[in-house]
Amino acid sequence: MRFEYLIGLRYLRARRRERFVSLIAVISLTGVTLGTFALTVALSVMCGFQEDLRSRLLAFTPEITVERTDSAAWNAGALEKSISGLSSVSAVAPFVSSQIMAVSSSPSGAPELVSGGILRGVVAENNPVLKELKRTLQSGSLDSLDTPHPVSVEDHGKKRVVDLPGAIIGRTLAFDLGLRIGDPVILISPASLGSAIGAPRLKRFVVSGYFFSGMYEFDSTLIFVALKDGRALLSDDAQLQTGLEVRLKDMFRAPAVAARISTMAGKDFKVSNWTRANAPLFASLKLEKLTYFLVLLLIVLVAAFNIIATLVMVVMERRKEIAILRAMGARARSIAAIFLCEGAALGVIGTGIGVGLGFLISWAIGRFHLIHLPADLFMVSAVPVCLHPINFIAVAAASIVLCLAAALYPAIHAQSLSPVEVIRYE
């Protein structure tokens, strides 16, 4: 080991008359530890919330959506086959979507409660696009969408048993309408209500399942039905959206794959991807995470100023030793290296302890759900945590760089001392 490192580490140990200097060094070390600890925990929690929100959004929002720009009917089979052949695509399935009105019925069969919603007609059987929906189901199954359900209904005072198609609805919407499993629900196409000719288009379904995603926007509006039943209800709806939903092996390749699909589909089709649909939300989360990083980094910066004060006082206390080293032939850069070593030691030790504690606490929060939240406000019942190595590396690098920068001024001051002047007056 070079003598600069040995002397630098020795200077950190206190002699009796230098206890105050060592106390400030301990305070600086504690500041660096607390700063890096808070920073790593905050970034882990922010990343956890970001990834949890992304997974919840993508549970019902496909990575890529292909729709006709003119809302005309079209045969999606050929385009679906071409898209399925892309190496980045994991699944493709047709869908139909439109705004609807959902009406619950009283025991006598009269309309009771009304709520707006969004109907999504999907292929329920062996549809890999709906794998996220399966994870959020609290009751029922996707197979219930394709199965007729015998239900006893009352029409004009007479009870009769009819076979109704199934519908899976959000738990919040079911609560708003007072619906339970097995209850009938009437879905109405709003566009048909504005038509002066003919009766409004409506269709009766039976609630065959609930889902709960934690996203109020989805849980209070979405209604899933079989594709054929959705088309039967919405066939003349001007607001009908019909197209293909695409799932990818890597969600972050969505912009590149969407551009390729757009070229394949042609100008009559609109191709959108999840990064553009939710761009403002994820941009705000990214900005918030950067803000947390910069604000909490100020704690480390305050500790770095303490390091400056500590090393300046060490230089003043060690003037004679520095002069003797210079007189014995030590170079000016070796003197500077001694104090840079002290700053680096404080930075590395404090950062190591802080980052290590931050990793352990973050892991414990995520593993044992130590911090609970009201699920109706924050979408999750416990604080989510994501341990990205890059976050810990970035925090450690920033902290050590600040500590080294703080040691520059004392190091330059020490190497500029004149040994002749110091020895003459000391």
N, C-alpha and C positions, 0 to 999 in steps of 0.2 A: 504494500500500500504506500502511495506517495506521502511524503511528509506533510504536504498541505492538508490532506484529508485527516491525518492523525492530529494535527494541531487544531484544525477547525472543530473536530468532534470534542477535543479536550476543552476548548474554550466554552463549550456549552455546559460543562460541569461547573458548579458554583464553588468558589472559595468563600470563606466566611464573610469577607467584606463585599462580596459581589452577589449576595443572595437576592437583592432587589432586581438585578439584571436577569437572573435566572427565573425569578417570579414572572417577569414580563415575557420571557421566552416561553414559559408554561402557558401563560394566557394566550400568547400568539398561537401556540400549538393547539390549544383548546378551540380557539376561533376557527382555525383551518378545519379541524375535525367536525365541529358543529356545522360549518358552512357546507362542506362536502356531503355530510350526512343528510342535511335537509334537502340539498339539491338532488341527490340520487333518489331519495324517497319520493320527492315531488315529481320528478320526471317519470319514475316507474308508475306512479298512480295516474299521471296524465296519459301515458301511453296505454295503460290499462283501460281507461275510459274511452280513448280514441278507438282502440281495436274492438272493444265491446260494442260501441255505437256502430262501427262499420259492419260488424257481423250481424247486428240486429237490422240495420238498413238493408243489407244484402240478402237477408232471409226472405224478403218479399219483393225485392227489387233486383232483377237479373243484372248481371254485369253488362250485357249488351241487349238492346231491344231493336228489332227490325219491324217497321210499320210502313204501310203505304201512305204517301203524302196526300192522296185524294180520297182516302177512306173507302175506296171501291173494293168490292169483293175480289178475291184472287186465290189461286191455288198455290199454297205454300210448299207443296211437296218437293218440287224440283230445287227450289232455293234452300229448303231445309237439308236436303241431301248434300248439296254443294258445301254448305256451312259445316255440316258434320264431318266433312273430309279434312277440315283444317286441323293441323296438329295441335294447336293451342286450345281447341274447343273440346270440352268434356261432355256437353249435353246440349241439345236443341229441342224445343217443343213449341207447338203452336198455342196461342192463347187468344182470348177475346175479353175486352174490358170496356166498361161504361159506367157512368153514374146511374144509380137507381134509387128508388124509395123502398124501404122495408117497412112492412106493416104487420104488427102482431094482432092476434085475434083473441077476443074474450071467450069464455067457455060456451057462450051461446052462438059463437061464430061471427059476431059483429066486430068490425075493425076497432082496435083499441089504441095502440101507441104507434107513432110514425117516426122514422128517423132516416136521414139521408145516408147513403153508403156508396161503395164502389164494388161492382160485381166483377169477378174474375172467373171466366170460364177456362178450365184447364183440362188437360189429359191426365186423369188420375192414375191410370194403370201403368206401372213400370215407368214412371216419369222421374228421371234423375234430377230434373230441374227443381223439383219440389222437396228435395231432401232436407232443406232447412225448415220447411213447413212441418215436416214430420217431427222435428225436434221440439217444436213449440206446441204441439198438440197436447192438451190436457185431458181430453176425452175424445173418443171416436177414432176413426182411421180414414185414410184417403180412399180406401176401397168403398166406403159408404157413399161416395159421390156417384158411383156407377150402379148402385144397387137400389131398386125400388123399395120403398118402405111403406107397409100398410099402416094407415093412420085413420083413426075415427074422427070424422069432422061432422059439423052440424050445418046443414044448408036448409034455410026456410023452415026451421023447426024440426027437421028430420035428420037423424043420425045415419051416416053411412060410412063404409070403409073404402078408402081410396088408396091407390099406390102413388106415393109422391117421391120425386127425386130428392136426394140428400143435399144439404148445404152445410158447410163448415164456416162458422162466423167467429169474430173476435169476442173475447170474454166481456169486454167493456160494452160492446154493442148489444150483446145478449142481455146484460144487466139493464141497459137503458130501455130495452123493449120488453123486459120481463120474460125472456124466453128460457126454456129449459130443454134438455135433450128430449127429442120426440115431439116437441111442439111445432105446429105448422106456422109458416111465415109466408106472407105474400110479397113478392118482389114486383115492382111496377117500373116500367120504362118511362122516365119523365118526358122524353121527347114525344111520346104518343099522347100525353095529356094535352099538349098544345095543338094537336091536330083537331080540326073541326069535323073531320070525316071519320066515321067508324069509332069503335070502342077502344079505350086505352089498352095497351098491351100489358098483360100481367100474367104471372105464373106462380103457382103455389108450390112451396118446397117444405121440407121438414128439417128441423135442426138435428143434424147427425153428429156434430162434434163442435168442440170449442178449441180455440188456440189462444195463446197468450205470449206475445213477443216482448212485452215491456215497453213498446213504442205506442203511445196513445193514438198517434195518427193512424196506425194500422189496426190496433185492437178495437177502435171505435168506428171503423168504416168498412173494412174488408169483408167480403162474403165470397167464398169459393164454392163454385158449382162445377158440374161436368161440362166439358166443352160443348157437347151437343145441346144440352139444356140452355146454356148461355146464349148460343146462337139462335135457338128457337125463340127466346124472349126478346133478343135485341136485333132481329134480322132487319127491321126497318128503322132502327134508331140512327138518327143522323150523327149522334155523338159516339157511335160504335168505333172502337179501336181494335183492330185485329192484326195480329202479326206473329212474330217468332221471338221467344226469349232464349237467350244464349248464356250458358254457364261456361266459365273458362277454368283451365287448370291453374293458371296464375292470374289472379284478379288485377294485378298491376300492369298486365299487358293489354288491358281493355282498350286504351286509345289506339294502339297499333293494330290490333285485331279488328276493331270497329272500322278503321280506315280501309282495311283490306276487304271487309264484308261490304262496305259501301260501294267499292269499285265493282265487286261481283254483282250486287243487286241492281245497280243502275240508278238513274235520276228519279225514278218514280217511287223510290223508297227512302225513308228517313231512318238513319242508323244512329242511335244514341247510346252512350255508355255511362256507367255509374259515376265516373269521375267528374263528368260535366253536369249530371243531374244534381249532385250534392256538392258541387265545387265550393259555394260560399261557406257551407257548414264546415267542411274539412279544412278550408283555408283559415277560418277563424280558430279552429282547434290548433292548427299548426302555429299560428301567431301567438296564441295564448301560451303554448308550451315554450316558445322562444322567450316570451316575456317572463315567465316563471324562471327560466334559466338565467336570464340577465339580472333579474331582481335578486334572486338568491345568491348569485355570484358576488353580489355586493358584500355579503357576509364574509366571504373569503377575502375580498378586497380590503375590508376593515382589518382583518387579521394580518394581511400583508403589510399594512401601515404599522401595525404593532411590531412586525419583524424588522421593519426599517428602524424603528426606535430602539429595539433591542440591539441590533448590530451596530448602530451608531454609538450606543453606550459601551458596547464591548470594545469598539475601536478606541474610544477615549480611555478606557481602563487598561488597554493593552498597548499603549503608545510605546512604552519602554521595550516590551518584547518585540514589537514590530521593528523598532530601530535597531535592536541587537541582531535580529534576523537579517535585516538589510546590510548591516555592517559585516556580517559573516558571509555575505555573498548571495543571499536570496534575491531573486529577481522581483521586480515590481509586480509582474503578472502572477507570481507565486503567492505574494501577499494578497492580491485580489482573489485568487483561487481559494484561500483559506476562508474568507468571509462568504464567498459564493457557496462553499461547501456547507457552512453553517445554515445559510438560507435554504439550500436544497435539502438538508437534513430535516429542518423544521417542516418544510413543505411535504416531503415524501412521507415522513412519519405521520403527520397530521392527516394527510390525504389517504394514506393506507388505512388508518384506523377509521376515518369517516366513511370512506367508500365501503369498507368491510362491514361496518355496522349498518350502513344504508342497505346493503344487499341483504343482510340477515333480517332486518326489520321488514323490508319490502317483501321478502319471501314469506315471512310469517304472516303478514297482513293478507297476502293472497292465498296462502295455504290454509290458514285457520279462520279466515274471515273475521278478523279482530275488530274491524270498524263497520258497524251496521248503519244502514241508511233507510229512510222510508221509501219503499219501492214505487209508490204512486207518484213521487216527486222526482226521483233520480233514475227510474227505470231498472235499477238493480237494488238488491237487498243488502249487499255488502260491497265495500270499495274494491274494484278490480285492480289488479296489478299485473304489469307485463315487464319482465326482466330482460331488456335488450342489452347485450354486452356493449354496444356502441355508446349507450348513454353513460355507463360507468367509465368507459375509456375517455370519453369527451370531458366528463367532470374531472377525472384525475389529471388529464393533460392540462386543462385550463387552470386548475389549482396550482399545479407544480410550476407552470409558466409564470403565474402571478407571484409566487413566492420567490422564484429566481429573479424576476424583474425587481422585486422589493429589495433584494440583496445587492443590486448593481451599485446604487449610490454609496452605501457603506464600503463596498469593495473598492470603488474608485477613490473614495476619500482615504482609505487605508494605504493604497499603493502610492498616493501622492505625498505622503508624509516624508519629510526630509530627515534622515537618521541623524545628521549632524546637529540640526536644530533641536531635535528631541533629546539627544544625549547631553547637549550643552546645558539645557534648562531643567532636566529631570534629575 
